[in-house]
Amino acid sequence: MSTVVLVGAQWGDEGKGKITDFLAEKADYIVRYQGGSNAGHTVVVGNEKFQLHLVPSGILYPDKVSVIGNGVALDPVILLKEIDDLSSRGIDVKNLKISSRAHIVMPYHKKLDSLQENGGRRIGTTRRGIGPLYADKISRTGFRVIDLLDKDLFPERLKAIVEEKNCILEKIYGSTAFVYEELLDEFRYYAERLRPMVTDTSLLVNQAIDAGKKVLFEGAQGTLLDIDHGTYPYVTSSHPVSGGACVGAGVGPTKINRVVGVVKAYTTRVGEGPFPTELFNETGDLIRQRGDEYGTTTGRPRRCGWLDAVILRYAARINGLTDIAITKLDVLDTFEKVKICTAYRYRGQIIREFPESLEVLRECEPIYIEMDGWQQDIAGITRFEDLPLKAREYVNKMVELCGVNHCLLAVGPGRSQTMVTRDVFAPA
Protein backbone atom coordinates (compact mmCIF):
# COMPACT_ATOMS: atom_id res chain seq x y z
CA MET A 1 0.00 0.00 0.00
CA SER A 2 1.43 3.36 -1.03
CA THR A 3 -0.78 6.41 -0.56
CA VAL A 4 0.12 10.09 -0.51
CA VAL A 5 -2.06 13.09 0.37
CA LEU A 6 -1.00 16.37 -1.23
CA VAL A 7 -2.12 19.53 0.58
CA GLY A 8 -1.51 23.24 0.29
CA ALA A 9 0.46 24.46 3.31
CA GLN A 10 -0.37 28.17 2.95
CA TRP A 11 -3.38 30.09 1.52
CA GLY A 12 -3.57 28.03 -1.65
CA ASP A 13 -1.92 28.78 -5.02
CA GLU A 14 1.24 26.99 -3.86
CA GLY A 15 1.68 25.08 -7.11
CA LYS A 16 -0.17 21.89 -6.17
CA GLY A 17 -1.19 21.29 -9.79
CA LYS A 18 2.42 21.13 -10.90
CA ILE A 19 3.42 18.84 -8.01
CA THR A 20 0.39 16.60 -8.55
CA ASP A 21 1.24 16.32 -12.24
CA PHE A 22 4.85 15.46 -11.37
CA LEU A 23 3.96 12.81 -8.77
CA ALA A 24 1.18 11.41 -10.96
CA GLU A 25 3.80 9.86 -13.23
CA LYS A 26 4.48 7.28 -10.50
CA ALA A 27 0.91 7.00 -9.23
CA ASP A 28 -1.80 4.68 -10.52
CA TYR A 29 -4.80 6.67 -9.23
CA ILE A 30 -5.10 10.44 -8.73
CA VAL A 31 -8.03 11.45 -6.53
CA ARG A 32 -9.40 14.98 -6.11
CA TYR A 33 -11.06 15.02 -2.68
CA GLN A 34 -12.60 18.49 -2.07
CA GLY A 35 -13.27 21.97 -3.36
CA GLY A 36 -14.79 22.97 -6.64
CA SER A 37 -14.21 25.18 -9.66
CA ASN A 38 -13.21 27.99 -7.29
CA ALA A 39 -9.69 26.51 -7.33
CA GLY A 40 -7.48 26.26 -10.40
CA HIS A 41 -4.38 24.21 -11.09
CA THR A 42 -1.96 25.21 -13.83
CA VAL A 43 0.19 22.46 -15.33
CA VAL A 44 2.87 23.07 -17.96
CA VAL A 45 3.81 20.16 -20.25
CA GLY A 46 6.41 21.07 -22.83
CA ASN A 47 5.13 24.19 -24.57
CA GLU A 48 1.53 23.59 -23.54
CA LYS A 49 -0.23 25.05 -20.52
CA PHE A 50 -3.28 23.33 -19.02
CA GLN A 51 -5.56 25.14 -16.56
CA LEU A 52 -7.69 22.66 -14.65
CA HIS A 53 -10.42 23.42 -12.13
CA LEU A 54 -12.27 20.15 -11.56
CA VAL A 55 -10.50 17.46 -13.55
CA PRO A 56 -7.62 15.99 -11.48
CA SER A 57 -4.14 16.96 -12.68
CA GLY A 58 -3.34 13.30 -13.36
CA ILE A 59 -5.60 13.38 -16.42
CA LEU A 60 -2.56 14.35 -18.52
CA TYR A 61 -1.27 10.78 -18.11
CA PRO A 62 -3.59 8.59 -20.24
CA ASP A 63 -2.79 5.36 -18.38
CA LYS A 64 -3.76 6.73 -14.95
CA VAL A 65 -7.19 6.67 -13.34
CA SER A 66 -8.38 10.17 -12.40
CA VAL A 67 -11.08 10.36 -9.75
CA ILE A 68 -13.41 13.18 -8.67
CA GLY A 69 -14.32 12.24 -5.10
CA ASN A 70 -17.51 12.68 -3.12
CA GLY A 71 -16.17 15.78 -1.33
CA VAL A 72 -15.92 17.81 -4.55
CA ALA A 73 -18.43 20.53 -5.43
CA LEU A 74 -19.09 19.46 -9.01
CA ASP A 75 -20.17 22.08 -11.53
CA PRO A 76 -21.25 20.12 -14.64
CA VAL A 77 -20.99 23.20 -16.86
CA ILE A 78 -17.32 23.72 -16.04
CA LEU A 79 -16.48 20.02 -15.85
CA LEU A 80 -17.88 19.24 -19.30
CA LYS A 81 -16.16 22.30 -20.76
CA GLU A 82 -12.85 21.05 -19.33
CA ILE A 83 -13.47 17.56 -20.68
CA ASP A 84 -14.28 18.91 -24.15
CA ASP A 85 -11.24 21.19 -24.11
CA LEU A 86 -8.93 18.35 -23.07
CA SER A 87 -10.37 16.06 -25.73
CA SER A 88 -9.90 18.72 -28.41
CA ARG A 89 -6.23 18.92 -27.42
CA GLY A 90 -5.73 15.18 -27.78
CA ILE A 91 -6.00 14.25 -24.08
CA ASP A 92 -7.79 10.94 -23.48
CA VAL A 93 -10.37 11.26 -20.68
CA LYS A 94 -11.73 7.70 -20.75
CA ASN A 95 -10.21 6.98 -17.31
CA LEU A 96 -12.01 9.84 -15.56
CA LYS A 97 -14.33 8.59 -12.79
CA ILE A 98 -16.88 10.70 -10.90
CA SER A 99 -18.30 9.94 -7.46
CA SER A 100 -22.04 9.28 -7.39
CA ARG A 101 -22.04 11.06 -4.00
CA ALA A 102 -20.48 14.35 -5.16
CA HIS A 103 -22.78 17.35 -4.81
CA ILE A 104 -23.86 19.36 -7.86
CA VAL A 105 -23.40 23.13 -8.20
CA MET A 106 -26.66 24.59 -9.49
CA PRO A 107 -27.15 27.96 -11.26
CA TYR A 108 -28.94 29.39 -8.22
CA HIS A 109 -25.85 28.64 -6.11
CA LYS A 110 -23.76 30.89 -8.36
CA LYS A 111 -26.35 33.65 -8.37
CA LEU A 112 -26.68 33.60 -4.59
CA ASP A 113 -22.89 33.62 -4.22
CA SER A 114 -22.63 36.73 -6.39
CA LEU A 115 -25.50 38.50 -4.65
CA GLN A 116 -24.02 37.80 -1.22
CA GLU A 117 -20.61 39.09 -2.34
CA ASN A 118 -22.23 42.27 -3.62
CA GLY A 119 -23.78 42.82 -0.20
CA GLY A 120 -22.17 44.34 2.86
CA ARG A 121 -20.23 41.24 3.98
CA ARG A 122 -17.54 40.68 1.38
CA ILE A 123 -15.43 37.52 1.75
CA GLY A 124 -13.66 37.65 -1.60
CA THR A 125 -15.11 34.46 -3.09
CA THR A 126 -14.77 33.50 -6.75
CA ARG A 127 -18.57 33.66 -7.11
CA ARG A 128 -18.62 30.08 -8.39
CA GLY A 129 -21.41 29.03 -6.03
CA ILE A 130 -19.27 26.90 -3.74
CA GLY A 131 -20.37 28.36 -0.40
CA PRO A 132 -24.10 28.15 -1.18
CA LEU A 133 -23.62 24.57 -2.44
CA TYR A 134 -21.97 23.42 0.78
CA ALA A 135 -24.67 25.26 2.75
CA ASP A 136 -27.32 23.21 0.92
CA LYS A 137 -25.26 20.07 1.48
CA ILE A 138 -25.24 20.63 5.24
CA SER A 139 -28.92 21.62 5.33
CA ARG A 140 -29.68 18.45 3.33
CA THR A 141 -31.31 20.24 0.42
CA GLY A 142 -28.55 19.63 -2.13
CA PHE A 143 -28.40 17.39 -5.18
CA ARG A 144 -25.83 14.63 -5.51
CA VAL A 145 -24.77 13.15 -8.82
CA ILE A 146 -26.78 10.02 -8.03
CA ASP A 147 -29.88 12.22 -7.59
CA LEU A 148 -29.24 13.90 -10.93
CA LEU A 149 -29.18 10.51 -12.65
CA ASP A 150 -32.53 9.47 -11.15
CA LYS A 151 -35.02 10.30 -13.90
CA ASP A 152 -38.02 9.97 -11.58
CA LEU A 153 -36.72 11.61 -8.39
CA PHE A 154 -34.80 14.56 -9.81
CA PRO A 155 -37.67 16.46 -11.55
CA GLU A 156 -39.87 16.30 -8.47
CA ARG A 157 -37.17 17.46 -6.06
CA LEU A 158 -35.87 20.14 -8.42
CA LYS A 159 -39.33 21.69 -8.72
CA ALA A 160 -39.64 22.08 -4.95
CA ILE A 161 -36.13 23.46 -4.51
CA VAL A 162 -36.45 25.95 -7.37
CA GLU A 163 -39.63 27.34 -5.84
CA GLU A 164 -37.80 27.83 -2.55
CA LYS A 165 -34.72 29.45 -4.13
CA ASN A 166 -36.85 31.72 -6.32
CA CYS A 167 -38.63 32.97 -3.22
CA ILE A 168 -35.26 33.91 -1.68
CA LEU A 169 -33.99 35.50 -4.88
CA GLU A 170 -37.09 37.60 -5.48
CA LYS A 171 -38.17 38.58 -1.96
CA ILE A 172 -34.80 39.00 -0.23
CA TYR A 173 -32.50 40.08 -3.05
CA GLY A 174 -34.98 41.54 -5.54
CA SER A 175 -33.42 39.39 -8.24
CA THR A 176 -34.91 37.45 -11.14
CA ALA A 177 -36.22 33.93 -10.70
CA PHE A 178 -35.20 30.72 -12.48
CA VAL A 179 -37.53 28.87 -14.83
CA TYR A 180 -37.97 25.30 -13.62
CA GLU A 181 -38.50 23.76 -17.06
CA GLU A 182 -35.32 25.33 -18.43
CA LEU A 183 -33.24 24.05 -15.52
CA LEU A 184 -34.75 20.58 -15.85
CA ASP A 185 -33.89 20.34 -19.55
CA GLU A 186 -30.38 21.66 -18.95
CA PHE A 187 -29.56 19.20 -16.18
CA ARG A 188 -31.12 16.23 -17.97
CA TYR A 189 -28.54 16.87 -20.69
CA TYR A 190 -25.72 17.00 -18.13
CA ALA A 191 -26.95 13.79 -16.52
CA GLU A 192 -26.68 11.81 -19.73
CA ARG A 193 -23.21 13.14 -20.52
CA LEU A 194 -21.92 12.38 -17.03
CA ARG A 195 -23.64 9.00 -16.61
CA PRO A 196 -20.89 6.81 -18.18
CA MET A 197 -18.26 8.28 -15.84
CA VAL A 198 -20.20 7.92 -12.58
CA THR A 199 -19.36 5.18 -10.09
CA ASP A 200 -18.87 4.41 -6.38
CA THR A 201 -15.43 5.99 -6.20
CA SER A 202 -14.92 5.14 -2.52
CA LEU A 203 -15.18 1.46 -3.41
CA LEU A 204 -12.97 1.97 -6.47
CA VAL A 205 -10.20 3.72 -4.53
CA ASN A 206 -10.27 1.34 -1.58
CA GLN A 207 -10.02 -1.63 -3.91
CA ALA A 208 -7.03 0.02 -5.60
CA ILE A 209 -5.31 0.58 -2.26
CA ASP A 210 -5.97 -3.00 -1.16
CA ALA A 211 -4.50 -4.21 -4.44
CA GLY A 212 -1.26 -2.33 -3.71
CA LYS A 213 -1.78 0.46 -6.23
CA LYS A 214 -0.14 3.85 -5.73
CA VAL A 215 -2.78 6.45 -4.93
CA LEU A 216 -2.27 10.22 -4.87
CA PHE A 217 -4.93 12.34 -3.16
CA GLU A 218 -5.07 15.89 -4.54
CA GLY A 219 -6.53 18.76 -2.55
CA ALA A 220 -7.52 22.24 -3.68
CA GLN A 221 -6.93 25.56 -1.86
CA GLY A 222 -4.70 25.49 1.23
CA THR A 223 -4.55 24.91 4.98
CA LEU A 224 -5.35 28.52 5.89
CA LEU A 225 -8.51 28.36 3.78
CA ASP A 226 -9.88 25.35 5.66
CA ILE A 227 -13.39 25.97 7.01
CA ASP A 228 -12.33 24.88 10.53
CA HIS A 229 -8.60 25.57 10.68
CA GLY A 230 -8.23 28.55 8.35
CA THR A 231 -8.54 32.32 8.81
CA TYR A 232 -12.32 32.17 9.28
CA PRO A 233 -14.49 33.70 7.86
CA TYR A 234 -12.07 34.38 4.97
CA VAL A 235 -11.94 30.71 4.06
CA THR A 236 -13.38 28.21 1.63
CA SER A 237 -16.35 26.00 2.54
CA SER A 238 -14.60 22.63 2.68
CA HIS A 239 -11.60 20.88 4.24
CA PRO A 240 -8.39 21.28 2.19
CA VAL A 241 -6.38 19.81 5.11
CA SER A 242 -5.17 16.21 5.02
CA GLY A 243 -8.09 14.96 7.12
CA GLY A 244 -10.39 16.12 4.34
CA ALA A 245 -8.90 13.48 2.05
CA CYS A 246 -10.38 10.69 4.15
CA VAL A 247 -13.86 12.22 4.22
CA GLY A 248 -13.79 13.56 0.68
CA ALA A 249 -12.56 10.34 -0.92
CA GLY A 250 -14.16 7.77 1.38
CA VAL A 251 -11.02 6.12 2.75
CA GLY A 252 -10.00 5.44 6.34
CA PRO A 253 -7.11 7.33 7.99
CA THR A 254 -5.18 4.09 8.50
CA LYS A 255 -4.82 3.85 4.72
CA ILE A 256 -2.79 7.06 4.40
CA ASN A 257 1.01 6.65 4.34
CA ARG A 258 2.41 10.13 3.73
CA VAL A 259 1.21 13.73 3.73
CA VAL A 260 3.09 16.19 1.52
CA GLY A 261 2.62 19.92 2.10
CA VAL A 262 3.21 22.10 -0.96
CA VAL A 263 4.99 25.29 0.10
CA LYS A 264 5.77 28.31 -2.03
CA ALA A 265 9.21 29.83 -1.30
CA TYR A 266 7.35 33.01 -0.32
CA THR A 267 3.72 33.66 0.67
CA THR A 268 0.67 34.76 -1.31
CA ARG A 269 -3.06 34.92 -0.86
CA VAL A 270 -6.14 35.93 -2.84
CA GLY A 271 -9.20 37.55 -1.37
CA GLU A 272 -9.83 39.38 1.87
CA GLY A 273 -8.38 38.85 5.33
CA PRO A 274 -5.20 39.59 7.33
CA PHE A 275 -1.79 38.69 5.89
CA PRO A 276 1.11 39.53 8.28
CA THR A 277 3.99 39.38 5.77
CA GLU A 278 2.21 41.13 2.89
CA LEU A 279 4.42 43.61 1.04
CA PHE A 280 2.96 46.87 -0.26
CA ASN A 281 6.11 48.01 -2.03
CA GLU A 282 8.28 47.38 -5.08
CA THR A 283 9.52 44.10 -3.58
CA GLY A 284 5.97 42.74 -3.44
CA ASP A 285 5.34 43.93 -6.98
CA LEU A 286 8.53 42.24 -8.20
CA ILE A 287 7.58 38.94 -6.55
CA ARG A 288 4.16 39.15 -8.23
CA GLN A 289 5.73 39.91 -11.60
CA ARG A 290 8.42 37.23 -11.42
CA GLY A 291 6.05 34.62 -10.00
CA ASP A 292 3.20 35.43 -12.40
CA GLU A 293 1.00 35.70 -9.35
CA TYR A 294 -2.45 35.99 -10.86
CA GLY A 295 -5.35 33.67 -10.04
CA THR A 296 -5.96 30.73 -12.39
CA THR A 297 -9.70 30.97 -11.83
CA THR A 298 -10.28 34.73 -11.62
CA GLY A 299 -7.13 36.37 -12.97
CA ARG A 300 -7.00 38.50 -9.83
CA PRO A 301 -3.53 39.70 -8.79
CA ARG A 302 -2.37 37.80 -5.72
CA ARG A 303 -1.20 39.58 -2.60
CA CYS A 304 2.50 38.79 -2.12
CA GLY A 305 4.87 38.73 0.85
CA TRP A 306 7.91 37.07 2.39
CA LEU A 307 7.77 33.46 3.56
CA ASP A 308 5.87 33.01 6.84
CA ALA A 309 7.31 30.12 8.89
CA VAL A 310 4.67 30.56 11.61
CA ILE A 311 2.13 29.44 9.03
CA LEU A 312 4.33 26.52 7.95
CA ARG A 313 4.65 25.22 11.50
CA TYR A 314 0.89 25.46 11.89
CA ALA A 315 0.32 23.60 8.60
CA ALA A 316 2.78 20.90 9.63
CA ARG A 317 0.84 20.33 12.87
CA ILE A 318 -2.69 20.47 11.44
CA ASN A 319 -1.90 18.18 8.50
CA GLY A 320 0.64 15.87 10.12
CA LEU A 321 3.07 16.66 7.31
CA THR A 322 5.70 14.03 6.57
CA ASP A 323 7.31 16.01 3.73
CA ILE A 324 7.23 19.41 2.05
CA ALA A 325 7.44 20.15 -1.67
CA ILE A 326 8.92 23.61 -2.22
CA THR A 327 7.85 25.55 -5.32
CA LYS A 328 8.91 28.76 -7.08
CA LEU A 329 12.33 29.02 -5.44
CA ASP A 330 13.54 30.56 -8.71
CA VAL A 331 11.27 33.58 -8.21
CA LEU A 332 13.68 34.78 -5.52
CA ASP A 333 16.75 34.54 -7.80
CA THR A 334 17.27 38.28 -8.23
CA PHE A 335 17.02 39.43 -4.62
CA GLU A 336 20.13 40.60 -2.79
CA LYS A 337 18.46 39.83 0.55
CA VAL A 338 15.56 37.48 1.36
CA LYS A 339 13.51 37.36 4.54
CA ILE A 340 11.61 34.73 6.51
CA CYS A 341 9.08 35.53 9.23
CA THR A 342 9.86 33.37 12.28
CA ALA A 343 7.40 34.84 14.80
CA TYR A 344 4.90 37.67 15.32
CA ARG A 345 4.92 40.67 17.63
CA TYR A 346 1.51 41.39 19.13
CA ARG A 347 1.09 44.30 21.53
CA GLY A 348 4.63 43.93 22.78
CA GLN A 349 4.50 40.14 23.10
CA ILE A 350 6.25 37.62 20.85
CA ILE A 351 3.94 34.96 19.38
CA ARG A 352 5.51 31.86 17.82
CA GLU A 353 2.32 29.89 17.13
CA PHE A 354 -0.41 30.86 14.69
CA PRO A 355 -3.17 32.68 16.65
CA GLU A 356 -6.76 31.45 16.74
CA SER A 357 -8.22 34.96 16.69
CA LEU A 358 -8.47 36.84 13.43
CA GLU A 359 -8.45 40.10 15.37
CA VAL A 360 -5.14 39.17 16.98
CA LEU A 361 -3.72 38.21 13.57
CA ARG A 362 -4.71 41.63 12.18
CA GLU A 363 -2.43 43.31 14.70
CA CYS A 364 0.49 40.91 14.37
CA GLU A 365 3.73 42.33 13.02
CA PRO A 366 6.19 39.89 11.44
CA ILE A 367 9.56 39.28 13.08
CA TYR A 368 12.04 38.50 10.31
CA ILE A 369 15.39 36.90 9.88
CA GLU A 370 17.30 38.20 6.88
CA MET A 371 19.46 36.00 4.68
CA ASP A 372 21.73 36.65 1.72
CA GLY A 373 20.16 36.00 -1.66
CA TRP A 374 21.93 33.88 -4.27
CA GLN A 375 21.41 36.26 -7.22
CA GLN A 376 21.84 33.50 -9.76
CA ASP A 377 19.51 31.90 -12.30
CA ILE A 378 18.66 28.45 -10.93
CA ALA A 379 15.93 27.48 -13.42
CA GLY A 380 18.15 24.97 -15.23
CA ILE A 381 19.58 23.22 -12.15
CA THR A 382 18.40 19.62 -11.71
CA ARG A 383 20.12 18.50 -8.47
CA PHE A 384 19.77 19.99 -5.00
CA GLU A 385 23.51 19.79 -4.34
CA ASP A 386 24.17 21.89 -7.45
CA LEU A 387 22.12 24.84 -6.20
CA PRO A 388 24.06 27.92 -5.07
CA LEU A 389 25.10 27.70 -1.42
CA LYS A 390 22.81 30.58 -0.41
CA ALA A 391 19.81 28.92 -2.06
CA ARG A 392 20.53 25.67 -0.20
CA GLU A 393 20.86 27.61 3.04
CA TYR A 394 17.46 29.21 2.43
CA VAL A 395 15.82 25.82 1.79
CA ASN A 396 17.53 24.31 4.84
CA LYS A 397 16.27 27.19 6.98
CA MET A 398 12.73 26.51 5.76
CA VAL A 399 13.10 22.88 6.82
CA GLU A 400 14.55 23.86 10.19
CA LEU A 401 11.77 26.33 10.94
CA CYS A 402 8.85 24.03 10.05
CA GLY A 403 10.43 20.77 11.25
CA VAL A 404 9.63 18.83 8.07
CA ASN A 405 12.13 17.70 5.42
CA HIS A 406 11.71 18.37 1.71
CA CYS A 407 10.94 15.74 -0.91
CA LEU A 408 10.64 17.92 -4.02
CA LEU A 409 12.03 21.27 -5.07
CA ALA A 410 10.68 23.17 -8.09
CA VAL A 411 12.71 25.86 -9.86
CA GLY A 412 10.30 26.51 -12.73
CA PRO A 413 6.89 25.54 -14.11
CA GLY A 414 8.01 22.60 -16.30
CA ARG A 415 8.13 18.93 -15.34
CA SER A 416 11.89 18.87 -15.90
CA GLN A 417 12.35 21.77 -13.46
CA THR A 418 11.56 19.63 -10.42
CA MET A 419 14.21 17.99 -8.24
CA VAL A 420 13.40 14.84 -6.28
CA THR A 421 15.11 14.74 -2.91
CA ARG A 422 13.02 11.92 -1.42
CA ASP A 423 10.71 9.35 -3.05
CA VAL A 424 7.32 9.77 -1.35
CA PHE A 425 5.99 6.54 -2.85
CA ALA A 426 8.83 4.50 -1.34
CA PRO A 427 7.94 2.51 1.83
CA ALA A 428 7.90 4.82 4.86
Secondary structure, DSSP 8 states (H G I E B T S, - for coil): -EEEEEEESSSS-SSHHHHHHHHHTT-SEEEE-SB-TTS-EEEEETTEEEEESSS-GGGGSTTSEEEE-TTBEE-HHHHHHHHHHHHHTT---TTEEEETT-EE--HHHHHHHHHHHTSS------SSSHHHHHHHHHTT---BHHHHT-TTHHHHHHHHHHHHHHHHHHHTS------HHHHHHHHHHHHHHHGGGEE-HHHHHHHHHHTT-EEEEE--S-GGG-TTTSSTTSS-SS--STHHHHHHHT--GGG--EEEEEEESSEEE-SSS--TTB--SHHHHHHHHHHT-B-TTT--B-EEE-EEHHHHHHHHHHHT-SEEEEE-GGGGTT-SEEEEEEEEEETTEEE-S--S-HHHHHH-EEEEEEEE---S--TT--SGGGS-HHHHHHHHHHHHHHT--EEEEESSSBGGGEEESS-TTS--
